[in-house]
Amino acid sequence: MILGKPDQEGVGEDVFIFPASFAQQRLWFIEQLLPGNTLYSIPLVFRLTGALQRSHLHHSMQAIVHRHEILRTTFDVVDGQLVQVITPELPVLLKFTDLRTLPISTCEDTALGQIWQAIQQPFHLNKGPLFRVQLWQLQDTEHLLLMTMHHIIFDEWSSGVLIRELGERYKGLVTSDSTPLPELPIQYADFAHWQRQWLQGDVLNAQLRYWKQQLQDVPVLNLPGAASRPSGHSSIQGHQGASQLLELPQQLLDALEKLSQEAGVTLFMTLLAAFQTLLHRYTGQTDIAIGSPIANRHHSELEGLIGFFVNSLVLRTSPAGDPSFRELLERVRDVTLAAYDHQDLPFEKLVEELQPVRSLSQNPLFQVVFALQNTPMEQLTLPGLVLSPVQLETKTSRFDLELYLWKCADNFRNLWGEGWQQSDGLRGVIVYNTSLFDANTITSLLHHFEILLEGIILDPDAPISTLPLLTVEERQKLLQQWSNNQFLYPGNCIHQLFEVQVRQRPDAIAIQFGNHSFTYQQLNQGSNQLARYLQQLGIVAGMPVGICLERGVEAIAAMLAILKAGGAYVPLDPSYPPERLHFMLEDAGITVVLTQATWADSFQLHSSKIICLEQAWNAIAQESDENLSTPCTADQLAYVIYTSGSTGTPKGVMVPHRAVTRLVCETNYVQITPSDRIAQVANLAFDAATFEVWGALLNGAQLIGIERQTTLSPTDFVAELQQQSISILFLTTALLNQTVSHISNAFQSLKYLLFGGEMVNVDRVRSMLQHGKPQHLIHVYGPTENTTFSTWYDVQNVPENATTIPIGQAIANTQVYLLDAQLNPVPANVIGEIYLGGDGLAQGYLHRPELTAERFINVESSIESRLKFNIQNSKLKTLQNWRSRPLPFRWQSGVFRTN
């Protein structure tokens, strides 16, 4: 079609109108949503050393533009449809800048700065031109050449065509060879018209049926190590990028090609399977979808054209079932061949039909790209000139990750980048979104990929879960790093350390509940009397004693007394249903229960001896109040605390004295002094009470009881904290969220606020940081089986796009590993399972030897034992910050594993 058009910058009135291709239609759509961006600008930069004849260069460019209509094309909307507008002639403007007057030391930096400014100038698709040429002269015999094209008219293959024709045209002008290039059989517009005519009816339906089935419910790839995806959709900041280079030696390439030949696959399939294995190991996902560009020039008439032909295939493979690499390779081959059989459906048409959720910060259907480049790319040679590469820093990324590999060869692609160390083998570049990844994360990923490839060559029949991501030396170094977390702390029993505080400050207030307060001396004497009374009842070392008392002085004294008598206390929540209390009494083998008259009826049907303290106190008071000399070691059982039973039958966790003293004495996450006032908020049957009670009493501080009802009213709670001059407080995350939602500066008077237990609301934390934070805001994490807290994180700020708070580093004398299914350490940012151990580790489950053996795992290695605790992937993503610090680890002889 020919239409009239006003003359613009030398453009004639007659222009040719053709429908746009599907690929062009998508880029036009993006351009309308992100006007003025340079995300799809393609720059080519050359250094020309020698005698450049600028007029010949200009005429060569003009000839190429005349030869390829696509370089004279702009875009418009006619009757609601996007069309290509082709002008018959378009003068090429060769913008020239002479920098020879500048000092030699600065002229190149000046030129490069101007080149970046030129690249960042947006194209206007409806005005053009969409092909620009600029030249900078640095010295008499040195130039920098920049050619910039918009992707809507140009692709990777087109680079080879452009470079070849530029060399031929320039050489012909220099040598006076007027032989023209062969006439092109068709133009890009012919292809676009043919594509739309051909892709209809049965052809279109057959392609769509395959892809709709193949890509049904395609998952998002959640890469660990990535920051939270930016929420904004209107800013190009979400596409800021950078790149790193990769080199793989010829020996490895030879081995990969040999494996490919033996397996009956291409090298691309082998490398793709390896990359999908890496992503599976990073994410734990068993459904991996990767985009892969194909030239889409399977007709010979298209090979010599410049244009936007490239198509994207979605290669979706399942590594489920932990197959061997060779088995996975078969799956990848089948998926790839089927995709090739259905490659004619443009990606844009596929997106249009599938209608995935669209986001300008995330590509539909896939977020990661992989390609083995084999585009014909000759060395650009111009008579009398030596060409060398000019490496430009990557500043944009269209996807989360893009990995491109190619074989080393004596061609133009060999010039990509500077500082290559090897002259053969595989080379590559990875482009990444800097809003999601930092440089260290990408460096690690490339290193892991190389180690993985080497492991595949050594044993392609090994399950993919066992293939290495670390060298032996790196693995040992990682284990040693995690093992270095030893701090000196008292090796005494809990009650012995309490008695030390009694001797040092007998008249200091130890505990206060309401109007009742007791000094260290009073609390010690009363607990000594109760301890002797318990011994008369037959309580000896390791025997469990139930405590069913309301929070208060009596309950704390009872805990101390049981320990002084050599027993182990078992908290029984008075609010529990009778059947649960009976289960716990039976399961723990409790023969004595300390309670009060209000709750005594709950135990009438049980054979345990029920001691109502208010009724028995006259008899108890007859006992001596001197310290007992009951033998005790730090490895002796201190208490048994039952899990909630939310995942099955409640389990009694056996916690020794050592685990408690490691939690609160001479530790690294909190420093408790005698001047501190610690709030006692938690139910005694909740292991947070371990931190509250013994954190205060083993450090000479004051334990201040706060009523549960008070904590549920943000106003009353804050007033009570201030009235009682509380300095240290632990809250469940839910209670923290609730309080801060009403009073953002509720906790600014505290010295330490510790919180944990559930997923935190980052907006609440951010609000607290902005309006009044405590001196130390500590996010703690840990299962009951590792005694209350295992890790800690000092919250200083919350990034704008954060969705959670890191769990931090290991507390002193606690070890944290991240291990795979084979109990091998995994590197940073790779999905694994948390294993915990060290001096906080419980002895196991009471009277549950089978479950203890399942969860507390002994391993014959440099790691003596491991505590395993699974958490959701959303929490695992917080491990990036956690893993950036040393993660000490020394395993106890016992080990624990939970679901």
Secondary structure, DSSP 8 states (H G I E B T S, - for coil): -EEE----TT--SEEEEEE--HHHHHHHHHHHHSTT--TTEEEEEEEEEE---HHHHHHHHHHHHHH-GGGGEEEEEETTEEEEEE-S-----EEEEE-TTS-HHHHHHHHHHHHHHHHTS---TTT---EEEEEEEEETTEEEEEEEEEGGG--HHHHHHHHHHHHHHHHHHHTT--------S--HHHHHHHHHHHSSHHHHHHHHHHHHHHTTT------TT-------SS-GGGGBEEEEEEEE-HHHHHHHHHHHHHHT--HHHHHHHHHHHHHHHHH--S-EEEEEEE----SGGGTT--S---EEEEEEE--TT--BHHHHHHHHHHHHHHHHHTTTS-HHHHHHHH----BTTB-SS-SEEEEE----------TTEEEEE------B-SSSEEEEEEE--SSGGGGSSS----SSSEEEEEEEETTT--HHHHHHHHHHHHHHHHHHHH-TTSBGGGS-SS-HHHHHHHHHHHH--------S-HHHHHHHHHHH-TTSEEEEETTEEEEHHHHHHHHHHHHHHHHHTT--TT-EEEE---SSHHHHHHHHHHHHTT-EEEE--TTS-HHHHHHHHHHHT--EEEE-HHHHGGGTTS-SEEEEHHHHHHHHTTS--S-------TTSEEEEEE---TTSS--EEEEEHHHHHHHHSS-SS----TT-EEEE-S-TTSTHHHHHHHHHHTTT-EEEE--HHHHTSHHHHHHHHHHTT--EEEEEHHHHHHHHHH-TTTTTT-SEEEEESS---HHHHHHHHHH---SEEEEEE--GGG-S-SEEEE-----TT--S----EE-TTEEEEEE-TTS-B--TTS--EEEEEETT---EETT-HHHHHHHEEE-SSSS-EEEEE---HHHHTTHHHHHTS-------S--EE--
